[in-house]
Amino acid sequence: MLTKEIPSTGESIPVIGLGTWDTFDVGTSSPESDELRDVLKIFFDKGGRLIDSSPMYGSSELVLGELFSEMDPPPPVFAATKVWTRGRTAGASQIEQSLQLWGLQQFDLLQVHNLLDWDTHLDTLTELKATGRVRYIGITTSHGSRHAEMERIMRKEQIDFVQFTYSLADRTAEHHLLPLAQEKGIAVIANRPFDGGNLFRRVRRQKIPAWAAEFDCTTWAQFFLKFVISHPAVTCAIPATRQAEHIADYMDAGTGQLPDEKMRAKMSALL
C-alpha cells in the first residue's frame, strides 16, 4: 500500500482509507455486520488504517466499536471521526460519546462535520489536541458545497486536515482548495471518490482502456481511485462499501504505479 505524508508532522498514512456513511449504519448482531467484519479484515490485511465516521452516520460508530472489540490483536486503525452538533457543551459531550462507542481513549483525527458551528468546535478540538485526547484536527464538507467558507477557514485557522469531495466527476476542488492545501501544508481526505456511484453508471458495459495497465490498473474502481490519489495534494481517499470483494478491489488501487499529469489528462478526456 502506497502512503503519503501528513504535512503538519511528516507521519505517513495509506492512500486508501474507508468511509462509513450508510454502509456501516446497520446496527449490531445483524447479517450486514457479519459482512462488515470481512470488509474490515481485508481492509487491514491489505494495509489500510484510516477509517472515517461521524455521529451523523447512525449506528456506524457503534458498529465499528463492536467489530474492533472482537479483533485480537487490536487493529492498527487511524481513527477519524467528527463533531456534528451546535454548542460547546453539546460538542464536548458528543466527542466523549464517540470515544466510548469506538472503544478508544484518543482519536487520531477529529473534524468539524460540514462546518457546523465550526468556530466553537475548533476551540474545543484545539484544547483536546493540546491535552493529547486527539492527535490531529480538521474540517469537512461534501457534495462540492461551501468551498468559499472552507477556503476562508483554511487561510485563517491552524488545522491539520481538510475533507471534501473530489472525483473524476467533480473536480471543483482543483480550482482553489487543493492548491491551497498544498500551500498551507494541510492534509486532504477526498470523500465521494465515485461520485455516489454515478461514475460506475457512466461506464456501464464499457471496457477499461488497455492503456490503464500502464499505471497498474485493472478495474474501473481502481481507475477512479487512482485518479483521485494521484493528485499531489490528496493524502487519502475514503471509498465506502459493505462488500468484501469491493474493498479488496479498492485497496489494490493504492498499490503499484499512479498516473502522471499527462495520464491524468487522458483519463479525464476519456470520461
N, C-alpha and C positions, 0 to 999 in steps of 0.2 A: 504494500500500500504506500503510495506516494504521500508525502507530508509537506506542509507549508508552515512557516513560522508565524507566530502571533507577534506583530511588530513591537508591541509595548514591552515584551520580555525576551523574545527570541525562542520561546518554547515552541516545539513543533507538534502539530496535530494532524491526523489523517485528513485527506482532502474530501473523503466521502463520510458524511455523518448520517444520522437517522432522525427524521421528523416523526411526530406522533399525533399530529392533528387528524382527527377522525379515526385513524387506523387503530389506535390504542384505547379508544373510548369504548371498551367492550365489557367493563365490569370484571370481577374476578370469578374464578371457577366456571368459566364458560368455554365452549368449544373454540371460540376465537382466541381466548387466552392461551390455549394449547398451541395454536398456530403461531402466536407471537413468541412463545417460548423458543420455537425453532428459528424464528426470524432473528432473535437476539443471539442465539448460539452461533449462527452463521455470521452475523454481523461482527461479533467479537473474534471468532475464529479467523476471519479474513482481515483482521487488523483494524476494525472500527473502534472508535472511542466516543466521539461526541454524539450525545443524544439530546435532542431539544424538545421541551414540552412547555406546558403552561397550565395554570389553574382554569383557563378558558376552555381547555380541552376535555371537559367532562371528567371521566374516571381515569384518564391517561396516566396521571402521576401515581394514583393508587395502584394501577396495574403494573407500572414499572417497578414500584417498590416491592410488590408481591413477587414478581418474577426475579428481581435481583436477590431477594432473600433466599431463594431456592438455589442460587448458584454457589458452588464451592469449588475453587476459591472465589471470592467476590470478584465481579467483573471489573476490568480496568476502565471504567466509564469516566468520560469527561462530561459531567452533569451540568446541563444548561436548562434553566427554566426562566420564568418571567413573573413579574408582579402585574396584576391586572385588576385594579380597583381604584377608588378615589380616597384620598386622605392618608396622612402619615400613619395614624394608628392602625387603620384597616390594612394598609400595605405591609406594615411590620408583622401584623398577625397572620396575614396570608403567606408571607415568606416562611414563618415558623411552621405553619401547617404544611407547606410544601416540603420542608426538610423532613418532617415526620412521615409524610406519605412516601417519599423516596427512601426513607431509612438512612439519612445522611446527617452528618454533623456540619458539613460545609458544602456549598455549591462551588463548582468551578466557575460558572458564569451565571449572573443574574441580569436580566434585561427588563426594561420597561416595555410592556406589551402594547404595541400600536400607539406609543407615545402618550398613553392615558395618564394624565396628571404627572407628566414626566419630571417637571421641576421639583415637585415634592418628593417623588420616589428616588430621584438621583441623589438627593441629600442622604436619604436612608441607605442607599446602596454604597455610597462613598464611605459612610460610617462603618458599615458591615465589612467593607474591604479593609479598612484600617484596623479592624479588630480581628481579622482573619476568618470571618464567617463566610466570606466569598472571595474568590481569587481575582475575578475579572468582572467588569460591569459594562452594560451596553444598552442600546435602544433598538426597537424593531418597528417595522411596518410591513405591509404586504399588498399584493394586487396593484403595485405601482402607484400607491396613494401617498400623499403627504410628503413628497420628496422635498419640497421647499422648506418645510419646517424641520425635517431631519437634517438638511444641509446646514441650517442655522445652528442647530444643536451641535453638530459635528465641529463647526468652526469655533464654538464658544466653550464647550464643556470638555473635561478630561475623561474620555471614555476609551475602553479597550476594544469594544466590538460594536459593529452595527449589523443589523439583519434586514434584508429587503429582498424583493422579488427580482430575479434575473434569470432569463432563459433565452433560447433562440427565438421564441415568440414575443418576448417582452424585453427589449434591450434599452429601455428608458434610462436605466441606471448608468449606462455608459456616458451619458451627457455630462453629469455633474457628480453623482455620488461615488462612483468607482474611482475617478481621478482624484477626488477629494480625500477618499480613504487612503490612497497611496501617499498623497501629500502630507496628511496628518498622522500617518502611521497607525491606522485603525484596521483591525482585522474585520473581514467581511464574511458573513454567513449568507449564502444565497438560498432563499426559500422558493417554492413552486418551480423547480427546475424543469418540470414537464408541462408547465402552464396548466395545472389542474387536469392533466391527461389529454388536453387538446392537441398537443404535439403528436401523440400517437395516432389520433384520429386523422391528422393531416397526412400521415404517411401510410395509412392503412392500405394493404395489398401492394405496397411498393417495396422493392428490394433495396437493401442498404447498398450504397455505391461501392464498387470494388476498391476505389482509392481510399476508403476508410481504413483499410488494412495498413496503410502507411503510418497510422498512429494507433495501431493495435486495437482496433475497434471492430467488433463482430455483430453488434445488435444496435437497434435504434435507441434503446435506453442508454447504452454506452455513448453513442453518438451525441445525444443531447447533454449528457452529464459532462463529457469531455470538453464540449464547447464551453460550458459554464466554468469548470475548474481550471481551464487553460488561460482564463483571463488573469493577468498578473496581480490584480487587486483582490481576487476572490481567494479566501482562505479555505473555505469548506462549503460544500453543497449538502442540503439535507432532504433527499427524497424520502417519501413515506410509503410504506406497504405493510400488509399483514400476510404476504405470501412469501414462503421461503425461497422459491425459485426466482422471484423477482429481486429479493435482496442480494442473492448470490450474483445475479447479473449486474446490479447496481454497483456492488463493491468492486467488481472487476473493472469498472470504469476508472477506478483510482489506481490502476496498475499500468505498466508499460509506458509507451510514448504518449505525449499530449500534442495536439495540433499547434503549429506555429501560426503567426499572424496571417500568412498567405493562405494556409489551410483553413483557418477560421473564416476568412472571407469567402472561400469556396463553399464551406458548409452553409453559411448564411445565404449565399446566392442560390444554392440548391433548394433551400426551403422556400 
